[in-house]
Amino acid sequence: MLPDHDQPAPADSTSSAARPPVRPSNRVLRRTGIGILALLSLFFGGYWFILRHQPSPDHTEDPPTANRFPPDPRLAYSGPFRNVHPEVKYVGDGECMECHNEIARTYRNHPMGRSLVPVAKSEANPPTDRAHHNPFEAFDILFRVDQQRGRMWQRQTRLDASGKPIYDFAHEVDYIIGSGMRGHSYLTVREGFVMQTPVSWFSQKQVWDLSPGFPPWARAGRLVQGACLYCHTNHVEPVENTRNRYREPVFDGHAIGCERCHGPGERHVQSWAKDDIVNPRRLDVPLREAVCQQCHLEGATRVQRRGRGLNDFRPGMPLEAFYTVYVRGPGLGETNKAVNHVEQMYQSLCFLRTSGDKKLGCISCHNPHEAVPPDQRVNYYRQRCLQCHAEHGCKFPAEKRLQERPDDSCVACHMPRSATEDIVHTASTDHRILRKRGEEPTNRHGSEPLPDLPLLDFHRGVPNLNDTDRARDLGMALFQLHRAGMPLTGPDGEFAIRLLTQGLNDCPGDVDAWEAKGKILQTLRRPAAAIEAFETLLKRAPSHEGALVTLGTIHRDLGHPERALPYWRRAVEVNPWVAEYRRNLVMHLAARNQWEELRPHCHKWLDLDPASVEARRYWTESLLRSGRRQEAEAEFARIRALRPPDLATLEAWFAEQTR
């Protein structure tokens, strides 16, 4: 959900031929687990090492013009279900309810059935009094949530020394996202652009606070990309090559619907035939689990395969035909409990030692159609455990067990909850299903991790670099980890570039790979090559938001404002709701004394981010340039009231401007 950082990171000067790659940092990968996966032999390790450390070529040939996208796996499907074909249409939950009314009734109370709700249709909103941390202060800003007659606003106010507001900025909230079990975040939609607001509700502590990981520079709203909405809403259609714009109406349905797990329903509502709809219980275990994994398997990073779209996956098909999910190699140290639940389950002995009809899976314990009421959960989940453990139950003496846990909860002991490290105010249930309290099974796969193999394909193990598609996906994975915060060394960057170039030679229309390659070249301080990559991308996708922003940034950093300016103009046209784009455009227009063109952009910048002292300084100067001195003095008084750390410098600047 975070936009890319525009500033290039320092390149590592160590020779790529002499230095092995570093593993992803613990800070980035702490939300990831140690994954499944079969025994890893030294043969595969040597194979990886040889390929990994081939010298990087000084240059690559221009790619051919023909694209060789992989064929659509939905067209090659040969299984029993007839709703997998891409031409079969979705019909919406209303059609399903006509025959499955009881399931629909219980599903409405399930977390998936409450994943997105319009504010106007919300039946119960959290309290907004001081006892629930409303208002609260962050970034020297007073945040406050107001509700009235089916509407909600999240306000940001900055007070002067006397306690009077300098500005009062409000996001009107359009949608509540999240089931509420851990909390709610909130979305605002403007002209098809979706932003997350800064304030969230945390159910377990019953408080309002900043949304998880919310940075101060995103005060105007954090861009919400398609991968987030895919798993929290029923259906969205991203506008191609934009970061957070969707075809309107943005949401086709709201909460996750029946067809997410059963596939498109057009044929079934016409025929009522069982093979015209997917029943996950009839699937083989890997395909059954893929239905859940489409949203519940995140991994260290997850790469959409080239040629595939956000909504292409169909229940009944393998997830790996649409995504490559990378996890940390087994035994790589950190096994913290915030790891993805699917990865944890695959480590559990309950999963490893069961097979056939008794093979443990998500629906062994979880009913996707009905939520278990809180007062029934202990008994419900104990019965799930006893399906396999009735004859060989708990070895801990019952008398001592009941003294500690009068409700005799299996889950409390074997799947304890603990505070997560990456999301404040929440807890996560440990799905490793530990046999003994305090057990830390760092490696249940029987082999030590290879020192040069930080990432594994969750479904296939060691990546096959002879396969162009797999090589490309690994290059994309390294880029995505870097974008999420992993330091990228010179050898890692060169390796990723080689993998991506290999894929682009085979498929030059892969705009995601061009963007990844260009961003890595930017990070490695190779601006000329990065510019070439992004210009090549723009020839294929002239309105690609990421390419426009990055080219504007590179030319700005090279001291070429005349070359940067056109890219920032185009970026603002593509996405008018990002304060940072307006900032860069205003800076470049001011440098060229184009004040008439600057004014509406500076005004919009202030609308989006009234806390920005920089925006107010440019607005003050624009007022002075147009002879509106009294208004300029009033604006500079607001700058004084904001008490920026460089106020003395700004005072000297203002005195010079008004002399």
Legacy VTK file of the C-alpha trace (Angstrom):
# vtk DataFile Version 3.0
C-alpha trace
ASCII
DATASET POLYDATA
POINTS 659 float
0.000 0.000 0.000
2.957 2.249 0.309
4.057 4.211 -2.740
7.589 3.647 -3.929
10.357 5.732 -2.410
11.636 8.134 -5.056
15.044 8.718 -3.521
17.704 6.262 -4.775
19.472 4.252 -2.107
23.301 4.241 -1.932
24.820 1.575 -4.122
27.112 -1.055 -2.641
30.594 -0.876 -4.155
31.617 -4.443 -3.372
32.502 -6.532 -6.414
29.577 -8.630 -7.613
31.835 -11.497 -8.620
33.505 -11.803 -5.220
30.710 -11.281 -2.727
27.772 -13.581 -1.960
24.333 -11.996 -1.693
22.923 -11.043 1.668
19.675 -12.419 2.963
16.659 -10.188 3.263
16.791 -8.249 6.511
14.908 -9.464 9.601
13.014 -6.182 9.715
11.508 -6.765 6.292
11.019 -10.500 6.595
9.838 -10.683 10.182
6.259 -11.078 8.924
7.312 -14.117 6.920
7.818 -17.668 8.048
10.154 -20.423 7.337
7.719 -22.050 4.912
7.142 -25.603 3.893
9.236 -27.430 1.687
10.967 -30.588 0.847
14.554 -31.596 1.568
17.134 -29.342 -0.063
20.198 -31.133 -1.411
23.713 -29.788 -1.878
23.287 -30.389 -5.575
20.622 -27.696 -5.761
22.725 -25.444 -3.578
25.706 -25.717 -5.880
23.494 -25.206 -8.902
22.061 -22.024 -7.406
25.503 -20.755 -6.353
26.990 -21.164 -9.827
24.120 -19.362 -11.505
23.927 -16.745 -8.757
27.536 -15.622 -9.147
28.009 -15.531 -12.888
29.585 -12.183 -13.779
27.006 -9.613 -14.766
27.246 -8.527 -18.415
28.281 -4.931 -19.041
25.373 -4.473 -21.383
22.422 -6.331 -22.783
21.096 -6.428 -26.301
17.872 -4.656 -27.119
14.980 -7.065 -26.626
13.059 -8.318 -29.627
9.659 -6.889 -30.390
7.655 -10.120 -30.199
6.002 -11.003 -26.881
5.911 -14.557 -25.644
3.491 -14.311 -22.759
2.684 -17.667 -21.187
-0.689 -19.056 -22.326
-3.671 -18.411 -20.091
-3.859 -21.472 -17.800
-7.637 -21.149 -17.617
-7.835 -22.040 -21.319
-5.770 -25.190 -20.806
-7.786 -26.413 -17.792
-8.950 -30.027 -18.232
-10.584 -30.706 -14.872
-14.254 -31.390 -14.178
-15.431 -27.853 -13.406
-16.966 -25.909 -16.267
-16.855 -22.436 -14.723
-13.070 -22.011 -14.896
-13.031 -20.612 -18.442
-12.362 -16.830 -18.492
-15.548 -16.132 -20.477
-17.789 -17.450 -17.678
-19.187 -14.378 -15.928
-19.637 -13.506 -12.267
-23.259 -12.984 -11.239
-23.059 -11.625 -7.678
-24.261 -12.921 -4.318
-27.891 -12.079 -4.994
-28.183 -14.953 -7.464
-26.643 -17.381 -4.961
-29.026 -16.367 -2.169
-32.083 -17.555 -4.046
-31.099 -21.187 -3.438
-28.603 -20.892 -0.576
-30.396 -18.473 1.685
-29.404 -20.120 4.990
-25.710 -20.168 4.079
-25.973 -16.559 2.940
-27.594 -15.619 6.257
-24.821 -17.110 8.400
-22.101 -15.896 6.045
-23.134 -12.279 6.586
-21.765 -12.584 10.140
-18.539 -14.263 9.044
-15.395 -12.036 8.954
-15.184 -12.461 5.166
-18.812 -11.420 4.893
-17.974 -8.158 6.705
-14.711 -7.324 4.935
-15.997 -4.094 3.347
-19.020 -1.989 4.296
-20.081 1.441 3.033
-20.135 3.877 5.939
-23.745 4.718 5.160
-24.728 1.050 5.661
-22.718 0.399 8.804
-25.006 -0.846 11.581
-22.638 -0.279 14.517
-19.749 2.171 14.619
-17.096 2.361 17.354
-17.500 4.989 20.073
-15.719 8.279 19.429
-15.265 9.660 22.945
-12.067 10.469 24.849
-12.193 7.168 26.709
-11.479 5.477 23.365
-8.483 7.670 22.445
-10.404 10.180 20.353
-8.990 12.684 19.698
-5.293 11.740 19.821
-2.073 13.430 18.775
0.567 12.219 16.295
3.086 14.076 14.091
2.186 17.208 16.133
-1.306 16.942 14.613
-4.553 16.431 16.502
-6.518 13.591 14.859
-10.240 13.313 15.539
-13.043 11.052 14.287
-16.515 12.574 13.900
-19.710 10.675 13.058
-23.129 12.053 12.210
-26.217 10.594 10.492
-24.515 7.786 8.619
-21.447 9.814 7.681
-17.926 9.844 9.080
-15.039 12.300 8.899
-11.452 11.929 10.062
-10.132 15.382 10.906
-6.590 16.698 11.221
-6.102 19.927 13.157
-3.015 21.867 14.142
-3.371 24.279 17.053
-1.416 27.485 17.582
0.141 28.533 20.900
-3.200 29.862 22.132
-5.040 26.641 21.281
-6.794 28.001 18.183
-6.822 25.897 14.984
-4.387 26.890 12.248
-6.205 24.590 9.829
-8.903 21.932 9.977
-8.575 19.262 7.295
-11.064 16.405 6.950
-11.172 13.118 5.067
-14.760 12.062 4.537
-14.729 8.283 4.921
-16.598 6.255 2.308
-15.889 2.638 3.298
-15.006 0.624 6.374
-12.523 -2.129 5.542
-11.836 -5.150 7.741
-14.106 -7.500 9.639
-13.649 -5.749 12.982
-12.193 -8.807 14.733
-8.885 -6.979 15.004
-10.126 -3.625 13.896
-11.171 -1.437 10.999
-9.328 0.734 8.555
-11.077 3.295 6.403
-11.099 4.219 2.728
-11.912 7.376 0.877
-12.662 7.264 -2.857
-12.218 10.256 -5.153
-12.892 9.960 -8.889
-11.980 6.272 -8.827
-8.794 6.783 -6.767
-8.755 4.862 -3.478
-6.813 6.081 -0.432
-6.519 4.721 3.079
-7.145 7.340 5.733
-4.602 7.821 8.541
-6.804 6.654 11.445
-7.884 3.083 12.261
-9.964 1.434 14.983
-8.278 -1.336 17.016
-10.913 -3.659 18.448
-8.843 -5.586 20.962
-7.774 -2.453 22.832
-10.881 -0.450 21.920
-8.907 2.581 20.764
-8.499 4.861 17.772
-4.925 5.310 16.593
-2.771 5.773 13.514
-3.239 3.089 10.883
-0.464 0.457 11.017
2.812 1.743 9.626
1.321 5.062 8.573
4.129 7.514 7.673
3.884 11.277 8.273
4.335 12.068 4.573
1.084 10.196 3.769
-1.109 12.560 5.805
-3.241 13.162 2.721
-3.961 9.435 2.447
-2.037 6.295 1.581
-2.470 4.849 -1.911
-4.353 1.530 -1.882
-3.171 -0.842 -4.569
-5.031 -3.709 -6.188
-3.432 -6.539 -4.225
-4.828 -5.078 -0.990
-8.351 -4.621 -2.307
-8.379 -8.073 -3.904
-8.263 -9.745 -0.511
-10.496 -7.320 1.363
-13.281 -6.662 -1.126
-15.479 -8.563 -3.538
-14.232 -7.301 -6.905
-12.307 -4.310 -8.274
-10.860 -3.597 -11.729
-7.610 -1.588 -11.559
-6.969 0.945 -14.306
-3.908 -0.433 -16.034
-0.520 1.065 -15.098
-1.883 3.258 -12.285
-1.163 2.806 -8.607
-4.552 3.299 -6.980
-7.148 4.062 -9.650
-10.027 1.704 -10.431
-12.808 1.531 -12.969
-15.994 3.028 -11.564
-18.045 2.069 -9.747
-14.971 0.987 -7.842
-16.560 -1.905 -5.945
-18.638 -4.554 -7.689
-20.230 -5.832 -4.510
-18.629 -4.978 -1.207
-17.576 -7.780 1.156
-15.895 -10.923 -0.192
-18.586 -12.878 -1.983
-19.550 -16.471 -2.751
-17.767 -16.543 -6.109
-14.358 -15.823 -4.568
-14.231 -19.417 -3.325
-16.652 -21.114 -5.727
-15.758 -19.379 -8.987
-17.980 -17.526 -11.480
-21.602 -18.543 -11.161
-23.083 -17.760 -14.581
-23.306 -21.371 -15.790
-24.474 -22.765 -12.458
-27.426 -20.402 -12.045
-28.606 -21.466 -15.497
-28.053 -25.224 -15.191
-27.916 -25.993 -11.440
-25.345 -28.642 -12.446
-22.790 -29.429 -9.750
-19.876 -29.310 -12.206
-20.815 -25.779 -13.235
-19.640 -24.451 -9.854
-16.612 -25.346 -7.726
-17.179 -26.999 -4.359
-13.794 -26.775 -2.598
-14.551 -29.896 -0.533
-14.492 -31.929 -3.750
-11.003 -30.715 -4.675
-7.734 -32.532 -4.134
-5.893 -31.145 -1.098
-3.458 -28.815 -2.938
-6.277 -27.296 -5.014
-8.538 -27.046 -1.966
-5.831 -25.180 -0.071
-5.208 -22.891 -3.051
-8.727 -21.483 -2.613
-7.733 -20.184 0.822
-4.168 -19.355 -0.177
-5.282 -16.889 -2.835
-5.658 -14.434 0.061
-4.164 -16.104 3.119
-0.681 -16.905 1.782
1.437 -13.784 1.648
4.979 -15.121 2.020
8.047 -12.921 2.067
6.754 -11.553 -1.191
4.251 -12.592 -3.817
4.795 -12.120 -7.549
1.996 -12.031 -10.088
3.096 -14.123 -13.033
3.553 -12.248 -16.274
0.525 -12.127 -18.473
-1.828 -12.698 -15.546
-4.272 -10.165 -14.145
-5.418 -9.421 -10.632
-8.679 -11.341 -11.015
-7.500 -14.265 -13.163
-7.245 -16.970 -10.482
-10.069 -19.488 -10.520
-10.967 -21.892 -7.700
-10.159 -25.417 -8.830
-6.797 -24.377 -10.285
-3.314 -24.300 -8.732
-2.393 -20.923 -7.271
1.136 -21.209 -8.682
-0.285 -20.906 -12.206
-1.104 -17.287 -11.344
1.319 -16.288 -8.567
4.761 -17.276 -7.378
4.919 -16.993 -3.599
8.365 -16.770 -2.024
9.127 -17.656 1.589
12.288 -17.788 3.638
14.216 -21.026 3.465
13.625 -23.447 6.362
15.743 -22.861 9.414
16.761 -19.304 8.575
16.474 -18.347 12.207
13.507 -16.154 12.979
10.245 -17.981 13.592
8.270 -15.179 15.174
4.589 -15.706 15.631
3.536 -12.944 13.241
4.428 -15.276 10.375
1.631 -16.029 7.934
-0.793 -18.657 9.242
-0.540 -20.846 6.129
3.233 -21.061 6.440
2.902 -21.876 10.121
0.377 -24.639 9.450
2.714 -26.232 6.912
5.351 -26.479 9.684
3.006 -28.224 12.081
3.288 -31.933 12.773
-0.491 -32.116 12.384
-0.020 -31.118 8.750
3.152 -33.092 8.066
1.871 -36.367 9.544
-1.612 -36.479 8.041
-2.641 -37.555 4.569
-5.605 -38.456 2.398
-9.043 -37.520 3.682
-7.552 -36.639 7.073
-4.945 -34.252 5.682
-4.993 -31.103 7.787
-6.056 -27.974 5.955
-7.703 -24.652 6.564
-11.260 -25.995 6.507
-10.344 -28.801 8.907
-10.833 -26.205 11.630
-12.463 -23.196 9.974
-15.987 -23.057 8.591
-15.877 -20.511 5.746
-19.664 -20.087 5.858
-20.246 -19.442 9.542
-18.374 -17.661 12.307
-18.098 -19.416 15.658
-19.615 -17.304 18.468
-17.095 -16.365 21.173
-18.821 -18.394 23.886
-18.633 -21.544 21.730
-15.082 -21.298 20.434
-13.318 -23.372 23.097
-15.616 -26.348 22.661
-15.836 -25.967 18.876
-12.077 -26.033 18.345
-11.566 -28.776 20.927
-13.945 -30.930 18.882
-11.872 -30.192 15.784
-8.781 -31.423 17.623
-10.559 -34.549 18.864
-11.361 -35.588 15.317
-7.784 -36.856 15.215
-6.784 -36.966 18.888
-9.742 -38.711 20.525
-7.785 -41.930 21.146
-4.453 -40.283 21.889
-5.409 -37.126 23.714
-3.502 -34.654 25.809
-0.729 -36.203 27.911
-0.698 -33.349 30.393
-2.547 -34.520 33.559
-6.179 -33.428 33.458
-6.156 -32.226 37.078
-3.260 -29.835 36.484
-4.611 -28.866 33.100
-7.986 -27.866 34.515
-6.379 -25.918 37.356
-4.655 -23.727 34.816
-7.407 -23.716 32.175
-10.850 -24.495 33.645
-12.362 -24.376 30.142
-9.854 -27.062 29.025
-8.960 -25.162 25.871
-6.662 -27.039 23.495
-5.979 -23.899 21.488
-4.876 -21.803 24.465
-1.991 -24.180 25.113
-1.079 -25.461 21.655
-1.917 -22.342 19.598
-1.247 -19.441 21.965
-1.936 -15.858 21.014
0.821 -13.308 21.206
1.273 -9.671 20.271
2.411 -9.222 16.685
5.503 -7.169 15.996
4.339 -5.491 12.827
0.756 -4.434 13.634
0.135 -2.547 16.849
-2.781 -3.299 19.175
-3.361 -6.799 17.722
-2.461 -10.415 18.473
-1.912 -13.441 16.272
-2.718 -17.097 16.869
0.242 -19.460 16.469
-0.725 -21.986 13.783
2.363 -24.151 14.256
0.224 -26.193 16.715
3.098 -26.744 19.145
3.188 -30.048 21.023
4.824 -28.505 24.084
4.560 -25.049 25.497
7.558 -22.944 24.523
8.622 -25.312 21.743
10.360 -23.534 18.858
10.528 -25.932 15.879
12.959 -23.956 13.740
13.428 -26.774 11.254
11.011 -29.666 10.811
12.160 -30.442 7.294
15.304 -32.401 8.104
17.919 -30.250 6.377
19.946 -27.185 7.193
19.350 -24.048 5.136
21.760 -23.293 2.329
23.781 -20.153 3.128
23.261 -18.719 -0.358
19.540 -19.465 -0.693
17.434 -16.874 1.132
14.206 -17.436 -0.832
12.237 -20.507 -1.790
9.199 -20.886 -4.005
6.489 -21.979 -1.549
4.969 -24.461 -3.993
8.100 -25.649 -5.861
11.065 -25.285 -3.526
14.367 -24.176 -5.047
13.705 -21.808 -7.978
14.582 -23.281 -11.363
16.661 -20.585 -13.073
16.681 -22.477 -16.366
12.984 -21.624 -16.618
12.708 -18.070 -17.961
9.402 -17.457 -16.220
10.746 -18.610 -12.843
13.914 -16.571 -13.276
11.858 -13.497 -14.065
9.677 -14.069 -11.003
12.735 -14.312 -8.752
14.033 -11.018 -10.156
10.641 -9.450 -9.436
10.736 -10.878 -5.906
14.106 -9.263 -5.178
12.765 -5.948 -6.469
9.610 -6.178 -4.358
11.586 -6.996 -1.225
13.833 -4.027 -1.893
10.806 -1.779 -2.391
9.478 -3.008 0.957
12.714 -1.952 2.682
15.327 -4.673 2.149
18.791 -3.207 1.468
19.922 -4.084 -2.045
23.628 -4.739 -2.488
25.441 -4.420 -5.793
25.646 -8.208 -6.350
21.973 -8.705 -5.520
20.991 -5.871 -7.826
23.081 -7.119 -10.729
21.688 -10.619 -10.262
18.124 -9.298 -10.301
18.825 -7.215 -13.416
20.194 -10.269 -15.205
17.115 -12.321 -14.324
14.755 -9.547 -15.420
16.662 -8.931 -18.653
16.461 -12.623 -19.443
12.705 -12.435 -19.082
12.414 -9.188 -21.071
14.362 -10.669 -23.961
11.653 -13.302 -24.084
8.732 -10.929 -23.437
9.520 -7.206 -23.951
5.903 -6.230 -23.257
6.273 -7.147 -19.571
5.906 -3.619 -18.165
6.180 -4.818 -14.554
9.623 -6.242 -15.299
10.695 -3.020 -17.022
9.664 -1.030 -13.955
11.513 -3.414 -11.631
14.646 -3.297 -13.766
14.556 0.489 -13.985
14.076 0.925 -10.233
16.964 -1.415 -9.445
19.218 0.459 -11.887
18.202 3.688 -10.158
19.111 2.201 -6.779
22.495 1.043 -8.119
23.181 4.641 -9.216
23.104 3.877 -12.915
20.787 6.708 -13.959
21.438 6.566 -17.706
20.522 2.882 -17.865
17.508 3.492 -15.598
16.276 6.302 -17.845
16.638 4.057 -20.878
14.627 1.305 -19.181
11.803 3.646 -18.190
11.679 5.353 -21.577
11.363 1.911 -23.135
8.511 1.211 -20.719
6.733 4.466 -21.621
6.809 3.540 -25.305
4.685 0.536 -24.365
2.588 2.246 -21.655
2.653 6.063 -22.135
0.673 6.800 -18.946
2.513 4.416 -16.622
2.384 6.230 -13.284
5.476 4.631 -11.766
7.608 5.358 -14.839
6.551 9.013 -14.970
7.272 9.562 -11.281
10.638 7.804 -11.375
11.838 9.606 -14.499
10.849 12.924 -12.939
12.786 11.971 -9.803
15.914 10.838 -11.662
16.111 13.982 -13.800
15.476 16.133 -10.723
18.309 14.435 -8.844
20.631 14.798 -11.841
19.991 18.556 -11.851
17.977 18.545 -15.081
14.773 20.373 -14.066
13.849 21.156 -17.667
13.742 17.402 -18.386
11.988 16.548 -15.116
9.142 19.059 -15.515
7.214 17.285 -18.323
7.153 14.049 -16.329
5.709 15.754 -13.246
3.062 17.455 -15.392
2.038 14.065 -16.766
2.158 12.409 -13.330
-0.295 14.981 -11.946
-2.590 14.369 -14.915
-2.506 10.611 -14.301
-3.056 10.940 -10.538
-4.177 14.355 -9.226
-4.568 13.128 -5.613
-0.925 12.678 -4.566
0.555 15.624 -2.662
4.128 14.599 -3.518
3.449 14.871 -7.259
2.083 18.389 -6.771
5.108 19.253 -4.661
7.575 18.324 -7.369
5.575 20.095 -10.067
5.368 23.284 -7.979
9.110 23.214 -7.242
9.991 22.934 -10.921
7.503 25.595 -12.001
8.822 27.988 -9.343
12.384 27.440 -10.541
11.237 28.579 -14.004
9.174 31.504 -12.619
6.013 30.034 -14.126
3.817 31.413 -11.357
0.529 31.474 -13.245
0.750 27.761 -13.956
2.044 27.099 -10.425
-0.816 28.651 -8.439
-3.595 26.070 -8.952
-1.155 23.226 -8.298
0.149 24.840 -5.117
-3.408 25.483 -3.954
-4.285 21.821 -4.579
-1.121 20.751 -2.742
-2.294 22.724 0.286
-5.753 21.188 0.022
-4.197 17.718 0.100
-1.637 18.438 2.827
-2.333 21.599 4.848
0.357 20.604 7.361
3.093 21.180 4.761
5.175 24.238 5.634
6.898 23.905 2.277
3.585 24.216 0.434
2.717 27.287 2.489
6.086 28.887 1.682
5.508 28.488 -2.064
1.955 29.769 -1.677
3.247 32.807 0.216
5.729 33.534 -2.562
3.062 33.129 -5.251
0.857 35.654 -3.411
3.737 38.122 -3.222
4.487 37.636 -6.919
0.888 38.537 -7.762
0.957 41.659 -5.536
-1.284 40.210 -2.791
0.982 41.232 0.087
-1.666 41.286 2.811
-2.727 37.720 2.004
0.933 36.686 1.901
1.526 38.134 5.378
-1.507 36.245 6.699
-0.188 33.022 5.145
3.260 33.522 6.636
1.621 34.074 10.033
0.269 30.520 9.690
3.797 29.301 8.983
4.969 30.951 12.205
2.109 29.316 14.100
3.165 25.895 12.804
6.555 26.427 14.523
8.774 24.664 11.959
12.330 23.877 13.113
13.826 26.163 10.412
11.615 29.133 11.294
14.587 31.505 11.630
15.648 30.744 8.052
12.095 31.233 6.825
11.821 34.548 8.699
14.963 35.784 6.953
13.582 34.651 3.600
10.257 36.432 4.173
11.979 39.624 5.260
14.027 39.572 2.056
10.928 38.957 -0.071
8.985 41.840 1.482
11.819 44.376 1.694
LINES 1 660
659 0 1 2 3 4 5 6 7 8 9 10 11 12 13 14 15 16 17 18 19 20 21 22 23 24 25 26 27 28 29 30 31 32 33 34 35 36 37 38 39 40 41 42 43 44 45 46 47 48 49 50 51 52 53 54 55 56 57 58 59 60 61 62 63 64 65 66 67 68 69 70 71 72 73 74 75 76 77 78 79 80 81 82 83 84 85 86 87 88 89 90 91 92 93 94 95 96 97 98 99 100 101 102 103 104 105 106 107 108 109 110 111 112 113 114 115 116 117 118 119 120 121 122 123 124 125 126 127 128 129 130 131 132 133 134 135 136 137 138 139 140 141 142 143 144 145 146 147 148 149 150 151 152 153 154 155 156 157 158 159 160 161 162 163 164 165 166 167 168 169 170 171 172 173 174 175 176 177 178 179 180 181 182 183 184 185 186 187 188 189 190 191 192 193 194 195 196 197 198 199 200 201 202 203 204 205 206 207 208 209 210 211 212 213 214 215 216 217 218 219 220 221 222 223 224 225 226 227 228 229 230 231 232 233 234 235 236 237 238 239 240 241 242 243 244 245 246 247 248 249 250 251 252 253 254 255 256 257 258 259 260 261 262 263 264 265 266 267 268 269 270 271 272 273 274 275 276 277 278 279 280 281 282 283 284 285 286 287 288 289 290 291 292 293 294 295 296 297 298 299 300 301 302 303 304 305 306 307 308 309 310 311 312 313 314 315 316 317 318 319 320 321 322 323 324 325 326 327 328 329 330 331 332 333 334 335 336 337 338 339 340 341 342 343 344 345 346 347 348 349 350 351 352 353 354 355 356 357 358 359 360 361 362 363 364 365 366 367 368 369 370 371 372 373 374 375 376 377 378 379 380 381 382 383 384 385 386 387 388 389 390 391 392 393 394 395 396 397 398 399 400 401 402 403 404 405 406 407 408 409 410 411 412 413 414 415 416 417 418 419 420 421 422 423 424 425 426 427 428 429 430 431 432 433 434 435 436 437 438 439 440 441 442 443 444 445 446 447 448 449 450 451 452 453 454 455 456 457 458 459 460 461 462 463 464 465 466 467 468 469 470 471 472 473 474 475 476 477 478 479 480 481 482 483 484 485 486 487 488 489 490 491 492 493 494 495 496 497 498 499 500 501 502 503 504 505 506 507 508 509 510 511 512 513 514 515 516 517 518 519 520 521 522 523 524 525 526 527 528 529 530 531 532 533 534 535 536 537 538 539 540 541 542 543 544 545 546 547 548 549 550 551 552 553 554 555 556 557 558 559 560 561 562 563 564 565 566 567 568 569 570 571 572 573 574 575 576 577 578 579 580 581 582 583 584 585 586 587 588 589 590 591 592 593 594 595 596 597 598 599 600 601 602 603 604 605 606 607 608 609 610 611 612 613 614 615 616 617 618 619 620 621 622 623 624 625 626 627 628 629 630 631 632 633 634 635 636 637 638 639 640 641 642 643 644 645 646 647 648 649 650 651 652 653 654 655 656 657 658
